Amino acid sequence: MIKLNQLIPAAMVNKTHGIHGEMSVTVDPDVTLAQGSCVITPVDNIPVPFFVAAIRPRQADTFLVRLDGVESDAAASEFVGATLYVEPSAISTAAYEDDESDGDDEEGFYASMLIDSTLCDSDGTTIGRITDIDDSTVNTLLIVERTDGSSVMVPLSADLIVSYNPDEATLTMDIPEGLLDIQ
């Protein structure tokens, strides 16, 4: 069975469009979606694949998308706010090619792959679950739901990362003292 932590978040459904099941979808620029592409989204917490029945551009990163089996505005409204995932093979190879790379970097690793991972401090303390990535600013931030239910933002910096275990979905960081106290 496919698990969401094995997939790449590729798009976000913004709203419905029209009455025939179309949706306005913001697509990650590194992802190529086309008619027939497979996207996966959780339905009742189970990853369910859907095929793109039709797609047409609306703006630079926004497309009007209709999925197979979604034929009405009511059916499309069930997807509003949903993240559409793709398998890593759907990511453009240009997204991780680097002419200056010395070959030591893990190719194809994206911050979004950390979503649903557990964040731990270097002293072994579990901070919480990474629920989202905020890359709208110069510094990429991890949105972490703490074990006490509150949320905190932690900068994703290579200097702070101690280790990442993809098999256990655990990211260990050397979090500066006091950073978790900032609201």
C-alpha positions in Angstrom: 0.0 0.0 0.0 1.2 3.5 -0.8 2.0 5.7 2.1 1.8 9.5 1.9 5.3 9.9 3.3 6.6 8.1 0.2 4.9 10.7 -2.1 5.6 14.2 -3.1 3.1 17.0 -2.5 2.5 18.3 -6.0 -0.6 20.5 -5.9 -3.2 22.2 -3.7 -6.9 22.4 -4.7 -8.0 26.0 -4.3 -11.6 26.0 -5.3 -14.1 24.5 -7.7 -14.6 26.0 -11.1 -17.9 25.7 -13.0 -20.4 23.0 -12.6 -18.7 20.1 -14.4 -16.2 19.0 -11.8 -13.3 21.3 -12.7 -11.1 22.6 -9.9 -8.6 25.5 -9.7 -5.3 23.8 -8.6 -2.0 25.4 -7.8 0.7 23.1 -9.0 4.4 23.0 -7.9 6.5 24.2 -10.8 8.8 21.1 -10.5 5.8 18.8 -11.2 4.5 18.1 -14.7 0.8 17.2 -14.7 -0.8 16.2 -17.9 -3.9 14.4 -19.0 -3.6 10.9 -17.8 -1.3 11.7 -14.9 -2.0 10.0 -11.6 -2.4 12.1 -8.5 -3.0 10.7 -5.0 -5.0 12.3 -2.2 -6.2 10.9 1.1 -9.9 10.0 1.3 -10.9 8.9 4.8 -7.1 8.8 5.6 -6.5 6.3 2.8 -4.4 7.4 -0.2 -6.6 7.1 -3.3 -5.3 7.5 -6.8 -7.1 9.7 -9.4 -6.3 10.2 -13.0 -6.3 13.7 -14.6 -9.1 13.6 -17.1 -8.5 17.2 -18.3 -6.1 20.0 -17.5 -5.7 23.5 -18.9 -3.6 26.5 -17.8 -5.1 29.4 -16.0 -2.2 31.3 -14.6 1.6 30.7 -14.3 1.2 28.0 -11.6 -2.6 27.5 -11.5 -4.4 25.1 -13.7 -8.0 24.0 -14.2 -8.1 20.3 -13.5 -10.8 17.7 -13.8 -10.2 14.2 -12.3 -11.7 11.0 -13.6 -15.0 10.3 -11.7 -15.4 13.9 -10.6 -18.2 15.1 -12.7 -20.0 17.8 -10.7 -19.4 20.9 -8.6 -20.6 19.0 -5.5 -18.1 16.2 -6.1 -15.3 18.7 -6.8 -16.0 20.6 -3.6 -15.0 17.5 -1.6 -11.4 18.2 -2.8 -11.2 21.9 -1.9 -8.2 22.4 0.4 -6.8 18.9 -0.4 -3.2 18.3 -1.3 -2.6 16.2 -4.4 0.4 14.0 -4.2 2.5 12.3 -7.0 5.1 9.6 -7.0 8.7 10.9 -7.0 9.1 9.8 -10.7 6.6 12.6 -11.7 9.1 15.3 -10.5 11.0 17.0 -13.3 14.6 16.0 -13.3 15.5 19.6 -13.9 14.3 20.3 -10.4 17.2 18.5 -8.8 19.9 18.7 -11.5 22.8 20.9 -10.4 25.7 21.5 -12.8 27.9 22.4 -9.8 27.0 19.2 -7.9 29.9 17.0 -6.9 27.7 14.0 -6.8 27.7 13.7 -3.0 24.2 15.3 -2.5 21.1 13.2 -2.4 19.4 14.0 -5.7 15.7 14.5 -5.6 15.3 15.3 -1.9 12.7 18.0 -1.2 11.7 19.7 2.0 8.1 18.5 1.4 9.3 15.0 1.9 9.6 15.8 5.6 5.9 16.3 6.0 4.5 13.8 8.5 8.0 13.1 9.9 8.7 13.4 13.6 11.0 16.2 14.6 13.4 15.5 17.4 16.0 17.7 19.1 19.6 16.6 19.2 19.2 15.7 22.9 16.6 13.1 21.9 13.5 15.1 22.9 10.6 14.6 20.6 9.3 18.1 19.5 6.4 17.0 17.4 5.1 16.1 13.9 6.0 18.2 10.9 2.6 19.1 9.4 3.7 21.6 6.6 6.5 23.5 5.0 6.4 27.3 4.6 8.6 28.3 1.7 7.0 31.7 1.1 10.0 33.5 2.6 13.7 33.3 2.0 14.1 30.9 4.9 12.1 27.7 4.6 10.2 26.9 7.8 9.0 23.6 9.2 5.5 23.9 10.7 5.5 21.5 13.6 2.6 20.4 15.7 4.1 19.9 19.1 3.2 17.0 21.4 1.2 19.5 23.6 -1.0 20.4 20.6 0.5 23.8 19.9 2.3 24.7 16.7 5.8 26.1 16.3 7.9 27.1 13.2 11.5 25.8 13.0 13.9 27.1 10.3 15.0 24.3 7.9 18.7 24.9 7.7 21.4 22.4 6.7 23.5 23.8 9.6 20.9 22.6 12.1 20.2 19.2 10.7 21.9 16.4 12.6 20.3 13.4 10.8 17.3 12.3 8.8 16.0 8.7 8.8 13.5 8.2 6.0 12.7 4.7 7.1 11.5 5.9 10.5 10.4 9.3 9.2 12.5 11.1 11.8 14.4 14.4 11.5 16.9 15.2 14.2 18.0 18.8 14.5 20.2 20.8 16.8 17.5 23.4 17.7 18.9 26.6 19.2 18.0 27.2 22.8 14.9 29.4 23.2 13.7 28.9 19.6 10.8 26.7 20.5 9.6 29.4 23.1 9.0 31.9 20.3 5.3 32.2 19.4 
